[in-house]
């Protein structure tokens, strides 16, 4: 892979990780602020929010192959 290809892969990975991180935080915020409306599904949506948040963090931390 050329140097330019590696740059774009890193940029895409970081950008997608940041996007997932923001979406996970927003999902978690809305889940925690509307626990009464969600009732029995609050645990499910909280779990999904944490999964998206963790995926975003992993993408930000991970190094792409060189």
HELIX and SHEET records of a PDB file:
HELIX    1   1 UNK A    3  UNK A   33  1                                  31    
HELIX    2   2 UNK A   35  UNK A   38  1                                   4    
HELIX    3   3 UNK A   39  UNK A   41  5                                   3    
HELIX    4   4 UNK A   42  UNK A   61  1                                  20    
END                                                                             
